[in-house]
Amino acid sequence: MIDSPRVCVQVQSVYIESQSTPDEERFVFAYTVTIRNLGRMPVQLLGRYWLITNGNGREIEVQGEGVVGEQPHIAPGEEFQYTSGAVIETPMGTMQGHYEMVDPDGNTFRIAVPVFRLAVPTFIH
């Protein structure tokens, strides 16, 4: 029986007021992702896919190799954390996506990142 990779992803987003210009419909958010390897074998993150949706329903797809210029190896019991950003035209939106990973045997798999919110704190009612 093959031990399937167990990877946990947590995301926290924050509004960056100092870089945003609401009058020009520019809302900047930073998000910090923590990827934990809960399995028994090392894994490597190869790529990412994001679907960013603004408050008007406009969608932007972002995909590419690695994250923040890296394709990190994550040992069993270890975690990798990084911070990146997104810019949308509305004070509220969402992001969701997945990471493409590979195990030591060369088997690729996806880890889903559930929907998380991008929101200006004063905008949430």
C-alpha positions in Angstrom: 0.0 0.0 0.0 1.4 3.4 -1.0 1.4 6.1 1.7 -0.3 9.0 0.0 1.2 12.4 0.7 -0.6 14.4 3.4 -0.1 18.1 3.0 -2.0 20.8 4.9 -2.3 24.4 3.6 -3.4 27.4 5.8 -3.8 30.9 4.4 -4.1 34.2 6.2 -4.8 37.4 4.2 -4.5 41.1 5.3 -5.4 44.4 3.6 -2.4 46.6 2.8 -3.9 50.1 3.2 -0.6 51.9 2.6 -0.3 50.5 -1.0 -4.0 50.7 -1.9 -5.8 53.6 -3.6 -9.5 53.0 -3.3 -10.3 56.1 -5.4 -8.6 54.4 -8.3 -10.2 51.0 -7.5 -6.9 49.5 -6.4 -7.1 47.3 -3.3 -3.8 45.5 -2.3 -3.8 42.4 -0.1 -1.0 40.3 1.2 -1.5 36.6 2.0 0.7 34.3 4.0 0.6 30.6 3.2 1.8 27.8 5.4 2.3 24.4 3.8 2.8 21.6 6.3 4.0 18.1 5.3 2.0 15.7 7.6 3.1 12.6 5.6 6.0 10.2 5.9 7.9 11.2 2.8 9.4 14.5 1.5 7.4 16.4 -1.1 8.4 19.2 -3.5 6.1 22.1 -4.6 6.4 22.4 -8.4 3.8 25.0 -9.3 0.7 26.9 -8.3 -2.7 27.9 -9.7 -4.9 30.7 -8.4 -8.3 31.9 -9.3 -8.8 35.4 -8.0 -12.3 36.8 -8.1 -13.2 40.4 -7.3 -16.4 41.7 -5.7 -18.0 42.1 -9.1 -17.3 38.5 -10.1 -14.4 39.3 -12.5 -12.0 36.4 -12.5 -8.2 36.4 -13.0 -6.2 33.1 -13.3 -2.6 33.0 -12.2 -0.4 30.0 -12.7 3.3 29.3 -12.8 6.3 27.5 -11.5 6.9 27.4 -7.8 6.0 30.2 -5.3 8.0 33.4 -4.7 10.7 32.1 -7.1 11.2 28.9 -5.2 10.2 25.2 -5.6 10.7 24.2 -2.0 11.3 20.7 -0.7 9.3 20.0 2.4 10.5 17.2 4.7 8.1 15.1 6.8 7.0 17.1 9.8 8.3 20.3 8.3 6.6 23.4 6.9 7.2 26.1 4.3 5.8 29.5 4.7 5.8 32.5 2.3 4.0 35.7 1.8 2.7 37.1 -1.6 0.2 39.6 -2.8 -2.9 40.2 -4.9 -4.4 43.4 -6.3 -8.1 43.6 -7.0 -10.5 46.4 -8.1 -13.0 46.0 -5.3 -12.8 46.1 -1.4 -13.7 42.5 -1.2 -12.9 39.3 -3.2 -11.8 35.7 -3.0 -8.9 33.5 -3.9 -8.7 29.7 -4.3 -6.5 27.3 -6.2 -4.1 24.5 -5.8 -0.4 23.5 -5.7 1.2 21.0 -7.9 3.4 18.7 -5.8 5.7 15.7 -6.5 6.8 12.9 -4.2 10.3 11.2 -4.2 9.0 8.6 -6.7 8.1 11.3 -9.2 4.3 11.0 -8.7 2.7 14.3 -9.1 -0.4 15.3 -7.1 -2.5 18.4 -6.4 -3.2 20.0 -3.0 -6.3 22.1 -3.1 -6.4 25.5 -1.5 -10.0 26.2 -0.4 -11.5 29.7 -0.9 -10.3 32.4 1.3 -11.4 36.0 1.5 -9.7 39.2 0.5 -11.5 42.0 2.4 -10.9 45.5 3.6 -11.7 45.2 7.4 -14.1 48.2 7.5 -16.0 46.7 4.5 -17.2 43.6 6.3 -20.7 44.2 7.7 
